[in-house]
């Protein structure tokens, strides 16, 4: 990558280099363990002209999302987050029986099923064949496609313009950010709204959330960079909300530029926070790589010392972020013999690169390990409750991010 994918500048500065890892959702079947496994550089840079943080587009969305291992509905808290959003958005925008809602990257219908329940016409646009089929089985109309300007125009021609277009946790997943944004503009009515949720680069930097850097995430947004990206497709940022999801996200509200009006005070407040953190100058990124290295040293030290004491540590969850962490730290089955996951699609498979077996969650209660390393640390409250049963044998939970934390669990 020699030029910024948003503004075209060649002024790209290194933020952190995590070496080379396999794509984080390329879980291995048992018969693949003796085959070569491709790995790609994972090097985050920031453009010093528009301040969009980005990694090289070394894999394509088609390689990752045509068949996808992530089903949103397996997270109880995420489904509730979606339900709350639909309730609030319907009230804010006056959505009703005559409205039309489109969600891009709609996954298994986890969000649009709440729209269906309210009697609002909707459509999901989801490139993954398997999760899109699950959405249709749940009663959510779903088109199997990637969004680009042509797809947006075709959907608008067939179904009409959307009063609300939702794009949650996808704005980082597309290398052609300008084309994708133009696709959003093609979908939305001239007086409509676009709502985007994406991880906030401010919290990623401040909270050491480096494991959310992986090949599926092509770019990492501040509100300032997101506003520039939206403008590239004819959309104007009008409001922003700070969310706790994924360790700290932003919900961007945008409208077609002709009807947008002035941005809210919340936009100015977040821009001021980003500027104060130094994210529009290189000083804001200077110490990040050193703090990333400390996370790696602390986690490896804990795992090695636990093994030397004869204590057992197993994992909980097999999220994409966990695979960045495991590969960067060089953790193998000698230090983490297995992890578990609620998604049955992953059972019997192995984590990419590190080859750690993925089992059903019931295995933890059967084995009664001394420690459970929680890889989806962003679901800390939900998973602390789910794993409260490890208290029965004196087990403890370990959270690796933002710093190593060992937690006594109580009923």
Secondary structure as the mmCIF struct_conf table of DSSP 4:
data_model
#
loop_
_struct_conf.conf_type_id
_struct_conf.id
_struct_conf.beg_label_comp_id
_struct_conf.beg_label_asym_id
_struct_conf.beg_label_seq_id
_struct_conf.end_label_comp_id
_struct_conf.end_label_asym_id
_struct_conf.end_label_seq_id
BEND BEND1 UNK A 3 UNK A 3
TURN_TY1_P TURN_TY1_P1 UNK A 5 UNK A 7
BEND BEND2 UNK A 10 UNK A 10
STRN STRN1 UNK A 12 UNK A 21
TURN_TY1_P TURN_TY1_P2 UNK A 24 UNK A 25
HELX_LH_PP_P HELX_LH_PP_P1 UNK A 27 UNK A 27
STRN STRN2 UNK A 28 UNK A 28
HELX_LH_PP_P HELX_LH_PP_P2 UNK A 29 UNK A 29
HELX_RH_3T_P HELX_RH_3T_P1 UNK A 30 UNK A 32
TURN_TY1_P TURN_TY1_P3 UNK A 33 UNK A 34
BEND BEND3 UNK A 35 UNK A 35
STRN STRN3 UNK A 40 UNK A 47
TURN_TY1_P TURN_TY1_P4 UNK A 48 UNK A 50
STRN STRN4 UNK A 53 UNK A 54
BEND BEND4 UNK A 59 UNK A 59
HELX_RH_AL_P HELX_RH_AL_P1 UNK A 61 UNK A 65
BEND BEND5 UNK A 66 UNK A 67
HELX_RH_3T_P HELX_RH_3T_P2 UNK A 72 UNK A 74
HELX_RH_AL_P HELX_RH_AL_P2 UNK A 76 UNK A 93
TURN_TY1_P TURN_TY1_P5 UNK A 94 UNK A 94
TURN_TY1_P TURN_TY1_P6 UNK A 97 UNK A 98
STRN STRN5 UNK A 100 UNK A 104
BEND BEND6 UNK A 105 UNK A 105
TURN_TY1_P TURN_TY1_P7 UNK A 107 UNK A 108
BEND BEND7 UNK A 109 UNK A 109
TURN_TY1_P TURN_TY1_P8 UNK A 110 UNK A 111
HELX_RH_AL_P HELX_RH_AL_P3 UNK A 112 UNK A 117
TURN_TY1_P TURN_TY1_P9 UNK A 118 UNK A 119
STRN STRN6 UNK A 121 UNK A 125
HELX_RH_AL_P HELX_RH_AL_P4 UNK A 129 UNK A 137
TURN_TY1_P TURN_TY1_P10 UNK A 138 UNK A 139
STRN STRN7 UNK A 142 UNK A 143
HELX_RH_AL_P HELX_RH_AL_P5 UNK A 149 UNK A 159
STRN STRN8 UNK A 162 UNK A 168
BEND BEND8 UNK A 169 UNK A 169
TURN_TY1_P TURN_TY1_P11 UNK A 171 UNK A 172
BEND BEND9 UNK A 173 UNK A 173
BEND BEND10 UNK A 175 UNK A 175
HELX_RH_AL_P HELX_RH_AL_P6 UNK A 177 UNK A 187
STRN STRN9 UNK A 188 UNK A 199
STRN STRN10 UNK A 200 UNK A 200
HELX_RH_AL_P HELX_RH_AL_P7 UNK A 201 UNK A 206
TURN_TY1_P TURN_TY1_P12 UNK A 207 UNK A 208
HELX_RH_3T_P HELX_RH_3T_P3 UNK A 210 UNK A 212
TURN_TY1_P TURN_TY1_P13 UNK A 215 UNK A 216
STRN STRN11 UNK A 219 UNK A 220
STRN STRN12 UNK A 221 UNK A 221
HELX_RH_AL_P HELX_RH_AL_P8 UNK A 223 UNK A 231
TURN_TY1_P TURN_TY1_P14 UNK A 232 UNK A 234
STRN STRN13 UNK A 235 UNK A 243
HELX_RH_3T_P HELX_RH_3T_P4 UNK A 245 UNK A 247
BEND BEND11 UNK A 248 UNK A 248
STRN STRN14 UNK A 249 UNK A 256
TURN_TY1_P TURN_TY1_P15 UNK A 257 UNK A 259
BEND BEND12 UNK A 262 UNK A 262
HELX_LH_PP_P HELX_LH_PP_P3 UNK A 263 UNK A 264
HELX_RH_AL_P HELX_RH_AL_P9 UNK A 265 UNK A 276
TURN_TY1_P TURN_TY1_P16 UNK A 277 UNK A 280
BEND BEND13 UNK A 281 UNK A 281
HELX_RH_3T_P HELX_RH_3T_P5 UNK A 282 UNK A 285
TURN_TY1_P TURN_TY1_P17 UNK A 286 UNK A 287
HELX_RH_AL_P HELX_RH_AL_P10 UNK A 288 UNK A 308
TURN_TY1_P TURN_TY1_P18 UNK A 309 UNK A 310
STRN STRN15 UNK A 313 UNK A 316
HELX_RH_AL_P HELX_RH_AL_P11 UNK A 320 UNK A 329
TURN_TY1_P TURN_TY1_P19 UNK A 330 UNK A 330
TURN_TY1_P TURN_TY1_P20 UNK A 333 UNK A 335
STRN STRN16 UNK A 338 UNK A 340
BEND BEND14 UNK A 342 UNK A 342
HELX_RH_3T_P HELX_RH_3T_P6 UNK A 344 UNK A 346
TURN_TY1_P TURN_TY1_P21 UNK A 347 UNK A 348
STRN STRN17 UNK A 350 UNK A 350
TURN_TY1_P TURN_TY1_P22 UNK A 352 UNK A 354
STRN STRN18 UNK A 357 UNK A 359
TURN_TY1_P TURN_TY1_P23 UNK A 361 UNK A 361
HELX_RH_AL_P HELX_RH_AL_P12 UNK A 362 UNK A 367
BEND BEND15 UNK A 370 UNK A 370
STRN STRN19 UNK A 371 UNK A 374
BEND BEND16 UNK A 375 UNK A 375
HELX_RH_3T_P HELX_RH_3T_P7 UNK A 377 UNK A 379
HELX_RH_AL_P HELX_RH_AL_P13 UNK A 380 UNK A 386
TURN_TY1_P TURN_TY1_P24 UNK A 387 UNK A 387
HELX_RH_3T_P HELX_RH_3T_P8 UNK A 388 UNK A 393
TURN_TY1_P TURN_TY1_P25 UNK A 394 UNK A 394
STRN STRN20 UNK A 396 UNK A 399
BEND BEND17 UNK A 401 UNK A 403
STRN STRN21 UNK A 405 UNK A 408
#
